[in-house]
Amino acid sequence: MIRKTLAAVVVAGAAFAVPVAAVAAPAYPADSASIECSATQVETGQAFTCTVSSPDGGTNATLTADASTGTPTVAAADSATKALVGGEAQFTVTAPSEVSDLIISAQIDGDAVAGTLTVEVLAEGELSGTGFDSMPLAIGAAVLLVGGAAVVFVAARRRSAQNA
């Protein structure tokens, strides 16, 4: 009995240790300049951030946002060209007031960063909500878990009472 329990504990420990080790592994560094935005869909007039990274060095980054309709604003308070600090420059982009697709591109010291990003601009209220809305489902799962534990406890008490 103890051997089976010990084996089950070892298998369970291994099942939990493998994913944790994979998550703890260091991330691969970017091997070339890249651009990343905080959103892929925004509502009209909403601001979001884009980060231009250059692990190879460089001094200045330029961000360009083109829209099929309307005029997006890149860092209204700042210029569209910023100095790279720690290999990164962060820009604030404000979506146009009309529905369109934004094409985001960047340059580092005049050289284009490979690839562009597309950010979809949606009308107000059309952005889908995400998250977990089913609190009753979570409560039901908790009740079943507690009920199952109670059944196991009662069965164990009856068995020990019969063996005594």
C-alpha positions as CSV (number, residue, x, y, z in Angstrom):
1,M,0.0,0.0,0.0
2,I,2.8,2.4,0.9
3,R,4.7,1.5,-2.2
4,K,1.7,2.4,-4.4
5,T,1.2,5.7,-2.6
6,L,4.8,6.5,-2.9
7,A,4.8,5.7,-6.6
8,A,1.7,7.9,-7.2
9,V,3.5,10.8,-5.4
10,V,6.6,10.4,-7.5
11,V,4.6,10.3,-10.8
12,A,2.5,13.3,-9.7
13,G,5.7,15.2,-8.7
14,A,7.2,14.4,-12.1
15,A,4.1,15.5,-13.9
16,F,4.2,18.9,-12.2
17,A,8.0,19.3,-12.4
18,V,8.3,18.9,-16.2
19,P,6.1,21.9,-17.2
20,V,7.6,24.1,-14.4
21,A,11.1,23.4,-15.7
22,A,10.0,24.3,-19.3
23,V,8.6,27.6,-18.1
24,A,11.7,28.4,-16.0
25,A,14.0,28.0,-19.0
26,P,15.5,31.3,-20.2
27,A,13.7,32.8,-23.2
28,Y,15.6,33.0,-26.5
29,P,16.8,36.5,-27.2
30,A,15.6,38.2,-30.4
31,D,18.3,37.8,-33.0
32,S,17.3,40.8,-35.0
33,A,15.3,44.1,-34.7
34,S,11.6,43.6,-34.0
35,I,8.4,45.5,-33.4
36,E,5.7,44.6,-31.0
37,C,2.4,46.3,-30.1
38,S,0.3,45.9,-27.0
39,A,-2.9,45.3,-29.0
40,T,-4.1,43.7,-32.3
41,Q,-7.6,45.2,-32.1
42,V,-8.5,48.6,-30.7
43,E,-11.6,50.8,-30.7
44,T,-11.6,54.1,-32.6
45,G,-9.6,56.8,-30.9
46,Q,-8.0,54.4,-28.4
47,A,-4.3,54.6,-27.6
48,F,-1.9,51.6,-27.5
49,T,1.8,51.2,-27.3
50,C,4.3,49.8,-29.7
51,T,7.9,48.8,-28.8
52,V,10.8,48.7,-31.3
53,S,13.7,46.5,-30.2
54,S,17.2,46.2,-31.5
55,P,19.5,43.8,-29.8
56,D,22.2,44.5,-32.4
57,G,22.4,48.1,-31.3
58,G,21.4,51.3,-33.1
59,T,20.7,54.8,-31.9
60,N,17.3,55.9,-33.3
61,A,14.0,54.2,-34.0
62,T,11.2,55.6,-36.2
63,L,7.6,54.3,-36.1
64,T,5.1,54.7,-38.9
65,A,1.4,54.0,-38.7
66,D,-0.6,54.1,-41.9
67,A,-4.4,53.7,-42.0
68,S,-6.7,52.8,-44.9
69,T,-9.1,55.5,-43.7
70,G,-8.5,58.3,-41.2
71,T,-5.2,59.5,-39.8
72,P,-3.6,57.7,-36.9
73,T,-1.4,59.7,-34.5
74,V,2.0,58.4,-33.4
75,A,3.0,59.7,-30.0
76,A,1.1,63.0,-30.2
77,A,3.2,64.5,-27.5
78,D,6.4,63.0,-28.7
79,S,8.1,62.7,-32.1
80,A,7.7,59.6,-34.2
81,T,11.5,59.2,-33.9
82,K,13.0,58.3,-30.5
83,A,16.4,57.3,-29.2
84,L,16.9,53.7,-28.4
85,V,17.4,53.2,-24.6
86,G,18.6,49.8,-23.6
87,G,18.0,48.6,-27.1
88,E,14.3,49.6,-27.1
89,A,12.1,52.6,-27.9
90,Q,8.4,52.8,-26.9
91,F,5.8,54.7,-28.9
92,T,2.2,55.6,-28.2
93,V,-0.1,55.3,-31.1
94,T,-3.7,56.6,-31.2
95,A,-6.1,54.9,-33.6
96,P,-8.0,57.1,-36.0
97,S,-11.6,58.0,-35.4
98,E,-12.7,55.9,-38.4
99,V,-12.8,52.1,-38.7
100,S,-9.8,50.8,-40.6
101,D,-6.7,48.7,-40.5
102,L,-3.5,50.2,-39.2
103,I,-0.2,49.1,-40.8
104,I,2.6,49.6,-38.2
105,S,6.2,49.6,-39.5
106,A,9.5,50.7,-38.0
107,Q,13.0,51.7,-38.9
108,I,16.2,51.7,-36.9
109,D,18.8,54.2,-38.1
110,G,17.0,54.3,-41.4
111,D,17.0,50.6,-42.0
112,A,13.6,48.9,-42.1
113,V,12.7,46.4,-39.4
114,A,11.7,43.1,-41.0
115,G,7.9,42.7,-41.0
116,T,5.0,44.9,-40.2
117,L,2.1,44.6,-37.8
118,T,-1.6,45.1,-38.5
119,V,-3.9,46.5,-35.8
120,E,-7.6,46.4,-36.6
121,V,-9.5,49.5,-35.6
122,L,-13.1,48.6,-34.6
123,A,-16.2,50.8,-34.0
124,E,-16.8,51.6,-30.3
125,G,-18.5,48.7,-28.6
126,E,-17.5,46.1,-31.2
127,L,-14.4,44.9,-29.3
128,S,-15.1,41.4,-28.0
129,G,-14.8,40.8,-24.3
130,T,-12.6,38.1,-22.9
131,G,-12.3,36.4,-19.6
132,F,-14.1,33.9,-17.4
133,D,-17.8,34.9,-16.8
134,S,-19.1,31.6,-15.4
135,M,-18.8,32.0,-11.6
136,P,-21.7,29.5,-11.1
137,L,-19.6,26.9,-13.0
138,A,-16.7,27.5,-10.6
139,I,-18.9,27.3,-7.6
140,G,-20.4,24.0,-8.9
141,A,-17.0,22.5,-9.4
142,A,-16.0,23.5,-5.8
143,V,-19.2,21.9,-4.4
144,L,-18.5,18.7,-6.3
145,L,-14.9,18.6,-5.0
146,V,-15.9,19.1,-1.4
147,G,-18.7,16.6,-1.8
148,G,-16.3,14.0,-3.2
149,A,-13.9,14.6,-0.4
150,A,-16.7,14.1,2.2
151,V,-17.8,10.8,0.6
152,V,-14.2,9.5,0.7
153,F,-13.9,10.6,4.3
154,V,-17.2,8.9,5.4
155,A,-16.3,5.7,3.6
156,A,-12.9,5.6,5.3
157,R,-14.5,6.1,8.7
158,R,-17.0,3.3,8.1
159,R,-14.3,0.9,7.0
160,S,-12.1,1.7,10.0
161,A,-15.1,1.3,12.3
162,Q,-15.9,-2.1,10.8
163,N,-12.2,-3.3,11.1
164,A,-12.0,-2.2,14.7
